[in-house]
Amino acid sequence: FLKGIEQKGLRFKQLMAALKDEHPDAVEEVRGIGLLAGVRLNEKILAGNVMTACTAEKLLTVSAGDNVIRLLPSLTVSEEEMKEGIARLSKAISAVKKSVG
């Protein structure tokens, strides 16, 4: 069970790195351990705005300060669910970027 969680954590980190590559103008850093991840946004993109956009995308997130969003999927999350969640986060970031110009 723990080995599977380790593998999921590595895959989650890879998917989150791809999110950073997709939004280099908004995401400054992705950090975390295992399935706990933090996305540090630049100063123009407030975490609260992205969290609101995530809610519209049916994705639950938690802030960790003014510019960090925390993600903590279930230990039983599938790869498909991870991809779907990150796609929803990407849509939310895109929506906020459009709103700030």
MIDOSE-1310 file (N, C-alpha, C; in nm, 2 decimals, decimal comma, always signed):
residues 101
flkg	+0,08/-0,12/+0,00/+0,00/+0,00/+0,00/+0,09/+0,13/+0,00; +0,19/+0,13/+0,09/+0,27/+0,25/+0,10/+0,36/+0,27/-0,03; +0,40/+0,16/-0,09/+0,47/+0,17/-0,22/+0,39/+0,24/-0,32; +0,26/+0,20/-0,33/+0,17/+0,26/-0,42/+0,15/+0,41/-0,40
ieqk	+0,14/+0,45/-0,27/+0,13/+0,59/-0,24/+0,25/+0,66/-0,28; +0,37/+0,60/-0,26/+0,49/+0,67/-0,30/+0,49/+0,69/-0,45; +0,45/+0,59/-0,53/+0,44/+0,60/-0,68/+0,34/+0,71/-0,72; +0,23/+0,71/-0,65/+0,13/+0,82/-0,68/+0,18/+0,95/-0,65
glrf	+0,26/+0,97/-0,54/+0,32/+1,09/-0,51/+0,42/+1,14/-0,61; +0,50/+1,05/-0,67/+0,59/+1,09/-0,77/+0,51/+1,13/-0,90; +0,41/+1,06/-0,93/+0,33/+1,09/-1,05/+0,26/+1,23/-1,03; +0,21/+1,25/-0,91/+0,14/+1,38/-0,88/+0,24/+1,49/-0,90
kqlm	+0,36/+1,47/-0,85/+0,46/+1,58/-0,86/+0,50/+1,61/-1,01; +0,50/+1,50/-1,09/+0,53/+1,52/-1,24/+0,41/+1,60/-1,30; +0,29/+1,56/-1,27/+0,18/+1,63/-1,32/+0,17/+1,78/-1,28; +0,21/+1,80/-1,15/+0,21/+1,94/-1,10/+0,33/+2,02/-1,17
aalk	+0,44/+1,96/-1,20/+0,55/+2,03/-1,28/+0,50/+2,07/-1,41; +0,42/+1,98/-1,48/+0,36/+2,01/-1,61/+0,27/+2,13/-1,60; +0,20/+2,15/-1,49/+0,11/+2,26/-1,47/+0,20/+2,39/-1,46; +0,31/+2,38/-1,39/+0,40/+2,50/-1,39/+0,45/+2,53/-1,52
dehp	+0,48/+2,43/-1,60/+0,53/+2,46/-1,74/+0,42/+2,52/-1,83; +0,30/+2,48/-1,80/+0,18/+2,53/-1,88/+0,15/+2,68/-1,84; +0,18/+2,72/-1,72/+0,15/+2,85/-1,67/+0,27/+2,92/-1,61; +0,38/+2,94/-1,68/+0,50/+3,00/-1,63/+0,48/+3,14/-1,58
dave	+0,38/+3,21/-1,64/+0,35/+3,35/-1,60/+0,27/+3,36/-1,47; +0,22/+3,25/-1,42/+0,14/+3,25/-1,30/+0,19/+3,17/-1,19; +0,25/+3,05/-1,22/+0,30/+2,96/-1,12/+0,45/+2,97/-1,10; +0,49/+3,02/-0,99/+0,63/+3,03/-0,96/+0,70/+2,91/-0,91
evrg	+0,63/+2,83/-0,83/+0,69/+2,71/-0,78/+0,58/+2,61/-0,74; +0,62/+2,48/-0,76/+0,54/+2,37/-0,71/+0,63/+2,29/-0,61; +0,57/+2,28/-0,49/+0,65/+2,21/-0,39/+0,56/+2,11/-0,31; +0,62/+2,02/-0,24/+0,54/+1,92/-0,16/+0,61/+1,80/-0,14
igll	+0,54/+1,71/-0,07/+0,59/+1,57/-0,04/+0,48/+1,48/-0,06; +0,50/+1,37/-0,12/+0,40/+1,27/-0,14/+0,28/+1,33/-0,22; +0,16/+1,32/-0,17/+0,04/+1,37/-0,23/+0,00/+1,51/-0,18; +0,08/+1,56/-0,09/+0,06/+1,70/-0,04/+0,14/+1,80/-0,13
agvr	+0,07/+1,89/-0,20/+0,14/+1,98/-0,29/+0,10/+2,12/-0,26; +0,19/+2,21/-0,28/+0,17/+2,36/-0,27/+0,20/+2,42/-0,40; +0,12/+2,51/-0,45/+0,14/+2,58/-0,58/+0,16/+2,73/-0,54; +0,28/+2,78/-0,56/+0,31/+2,92/-0,52/+0,29/+3,00/-0,65
lnek	+0,19/+3,10/-0,64/+0,16/+3,18/-0,75/+0,24/+3,31/-0,75; +0,25/+3,38/-0,86/+0,31/+3,51/-0,86/+0,23/+3,61/-0,79; +0,28/+3,73/-0,77/+0,21/+3,84/-0,69/+0,09/+3,89/-0,76; +0,07/+3,87/-0,89/-0,05/+3,92/-0,96/-0,17/+3,83/-0,94
ilag	-0,14/+3,70/-0,92/-0,24/+3,60/-0,91/-0,27/+3,57/-0,76; -0,38/+3,61/-0,70/-0,40/+3,58/-0,56/-0,46/+3,44/-0,54; -0,42/+3,38/-0,44/-0,47/+3,24/-0,41/-0,62/+3,24/-0,39; -0,67/+3,34/-0,33/-0,82/+3,35/-0,31/-0,90/+3,35/-0,44
nvmt	-0,85/+3,42/-0,53/-0,91/+3,43/-0,66/-0,91/+3,29/-0,74; -0,79/+3,23/-0,73/-0,78/+3,10/-0,79/-0,87/+2,99/-0,71; -0,88/+3,01/-0,58/-0,96/+2,91/-0,51/-1,11/+2,93/-0,55; -1,15/+3,06/-0,57/-1,29/+3,08/-0,61/-1,31/+3,02/-0,75
acta	-1,22/+3,03/-0,84/-1,23/+2,98/-0,97/-1,23/+2,82/-0,96; -1,15/+2,77/-0,87/-1,14/+2,62/-0,85/-1,28/+2,57/-0,80; -1,34/+2,65/-0,71/-1,48/+2,61/-0,67/-1,57/+2,60/-0,78; -1,56/+2,70/-0,88/-1,65/+2,69/-0,99/-1,62/+2,57/-1,08
ekll	-1,50/+2,52/-1,07/-1,46/+2,40/-1,15/-1,48/+2,27/-1,07; -1,55/+2,29/-0,95/-1,58/+2,17/-0,86/-1,45/+2,11/-0,81; -1,35/+2,19/-0,78/-1,22/+2,14/-0,72/-1,20/+2,21/-0,59; -1,19/+2,13/-0,48/-1,17/+2,18/-0,35/-1,02/+2,21/-0,32
tvsa	-0,98/+2,33/-0,28/-0,85/+2,37/-0,25/-0,84/+2,44/-0,12; -0,72/+2,46/-0,07/-0,70/+2,53/+0,06/-0,59/+2,63/+0,04; -0,60/+2,75/+0,09/-0,49/+2,85/+0,07/-0,39/+2,82/+0,19; -0,27/+2,87/+0,16/-0,16/+2,86/+0,26/-0,09/+3,00/+0,25
gdnv	-0,16/+3,10/+0,28/-0,11/+3,24/+0,26/-0,17/+3,31/+0,15; -0,12/+3,42/+0,11/-0,18/+3,50/+0,01/-0,16/+3,44/-0,13; -0,05/+3,37/-0,15/-0,02/+3,33/-0,29/+0,02/+3,18/-0,30; -0,03/+3,10/-0,21/+0,00/+2,95/-0,22/-0,14/+2,88/-0,20
irll	-0,16/+2,78/-0,29/-0,27/+2,69/-0,29/-0,22/+2,55/-0,25; -0,29/+2,49/-0,16/-0,26/+2,35/-0,12/-0,35/+2,26/-0,19; -0,30/+2,14/-0,23/-0,38/+2,03/-0,28/-0,34/+1,91/-0,20; -0,44/+1,83/-0,16/-0,42/+1,71/-0,09/-0,52/+1,61/-0,13
pslt	-0,49/+1,54/-0,24/-0,59/+1,43/-0,29/-0,59/+1,31/-0,19; -0,69/+1,24/-0,20/-0,71/+1,12/-0,12/-0,60/+1,02/-0,15; -0,56/+0,94/-0,05/-0,46/+0,84/-0,08/-0,50/+0,73/-0,18; -0,63/+0,72/-0,20/-0,69/+0,63/-0,30/-0,71/+0,69/-0,44
vsee	-0,66/+0,81/-0,46/-0,68/+0,88/-0,59/-0,62/+0,80/-0,70; -0,69/+0,80/-0,82/-0,64/+0,73/-0,93/-0,56/+0,83/-1,02; -0,48/+0,78/-1,11/-0,41/+0,87/-1,20/-0,50/+0,96/-1,28; -0,61/+0,90/-1,33/-0,71/+0,97/-1,40/-0,77/+1,09/-1,32
emke	-0,80/+1,06/-1,19/-0,85/+1,16/-1,11/-0,75/+1,27/-1,08; -0,62/+1,24/-1,07/-0,52/+1,34/-1,05/-0,51/+1,43/-1,18; -0,52/+1,37/-1,29/-0,51/+1,44/-1,42/-0,63/+1,54/-1,43; -0,75/+1,49/-1,39/-0,87/+1,57/-1,40/-0,86/+1,69/-1,30
giar	-0,81/+1,66/-1,18/-0,80/+1,77/-1,08/-0,70/+1,88/-1,13; -0,59/+1,84/-1,19/-0,49/+1,93/-1,23/-0,55/+2,01/-1,35; -0,62/+1,94/-1,44/-0,69/+2,01/-1,55/-0,78/+2,12/-1,50; -0,86/+2,08/-1,40/-0,95/+2,18/-1,34/-0,87/+2,30/-1,28
lska	-0,76/+2,27/-1,21/-0,68/+2,38/-1,16/-0,62/+2,46/-1,27; -0,58/+2,40/-1,38/-0,53/+2,48/-1,49/-0,64/+2,57/-1,55; -0,76/+2,52/-1,56/-0,87/+2,61/-1,61/-0,89/+2,72/-1,52; -0,89/+2,70/-1,39/-0,91/+2,80/-1,29/-0,80/+2,91/-1,30
isav	-0,67/+2,87/-1,31/-0,56/+2,96/-1,32/-0,58/+3,04/-1,45; -0,62/+2,98/-1,56/-0,64/+3,05/-1,69/-0,75/+3,16/-1,67; -0,86/+3,12/-1,60/-0,97/+3,22/-1,58/-0,92/+3,34/-1,50; -0,84/+3,31/-1,40/-0,79/+3,43/-1,32/-0,70/+3,51/-1,40
kksv	-0,61/+3,45/-1,48/-0,52/+3,52/-1,56/-0,59/+3,62/-1,65; -0,70/+3,57/-1,71/-0,78/+3,65/-1,80/-0,84/+3,77/-1,73; -0,88/+3,75/-1,61/-0,95/+3,85/-1,53/-0,85/+3,96/-1,49; -0,72/+3,93/-1,47/-0,63/+4,03/-1,42/-0,55/+4,09/-1,54
g	-0,58/+4,04/-1,66/-0,52/+4,10/-1,78/-0,40/+4,04/-1,82
